[in-house]
Amino acid sequence: MNSERIGPVIKGTGSALPRTRVSNAELAKKVDTSDDWIVERTGIKFRHIAQKDETTSTLATEAARKALDAADMSADDIDLIVLATATPDQTFPATATIVQNELGCNGCVAFDVAAVCSGFLYALSVAESMIRSGAAKNAIVIGAETFSRILDWEDRATCVLFGDGAGAIILSAEEGNSGILTTKLHADGAHNQMLYVDGGAGTTGTVGKLRMRGREVFRHAVTNLSSVLIEAMEAAGTTIDDVDWVVPHQANARILDATAKKLSLDSGKVIKTVDQHANTSAASVPLALDTAIRDGRIKRGDLLILEAMGGGFTWGASVIRY
């Protein structure tokens, strides 16, 4: 690993969920499904669904405020906001600028990143690079989604999988060997039609609905995530035995289990929140991270691997000394 250097360290985390929590049994009253069917195939038991007054920006702002509180910092300390989302409040301007205005740190750099479920890792990499270059000192990195608004609620194969939420972290420049050790990212646009939304401002002029070929996505997810985890560990000079916790994208419990098995990783080291939150896309990694930090599982000094794969396909992993 690298010797002493300026690196981005996680100073605080926060998350937010819509107030409406929906169980599988409640969902089964509106969709042709059942609790047993959903749990057996996905491990999901609950999801949170945004109401009219709850948006991607309101959830993102709440998560950011909690992260600032955890870091014992104020909005005035922030000079960069990077927000990952596939469900922005508006086509433009960036949802990050809405969050910026709500927080009151107007004037700092603020923009969105779009890489769907891998979005938080892409946003993390951008913030990491800007901090290492000296372009920023303190950054808020957010993943926030209201996926319920792009779901086809008559398609039981997809609508049961997703939920809404947000997660945020504060990254700060510090000397030492803690913080982000390495991040590896990939994309392959050849698989566009396996997981996509059938609309867009530049094509149909509509938002569109999510479409997915589940079996193909599952197969690619296990292969790609296993590969990028190994790549990231090698780049950081670590092995699977060194890892205290894997914080994965919470897409499907079967993907989490299959990936752990392929890597010979103790499943007890995998943070799982998919049963409570479902798949919250770009929000799922920071939401799971905040949950595990606040409940005491993840402690200072632990070695973490964050990983995700999403539409595009995009995928990536980050090795972090917390």
Helices and strands as residue ranges (DSSP letters): E 5-16, E 20-23, H 24-27, H 35-42, E 46-49, H 56-71, G 75-77, E 80-84, H 95-103, E 109-113, G 116-118, H 119-133, E 138-146, G 147-150, H 156-159, E 164-176, E 179-187, G 189-194, E 195-197, E 210-212, H 214-236, G 240-242, E 245-248, H 253-262, G 267-269, H 274-277, G 281-283, H 284-294, E 303-310, E 314-321
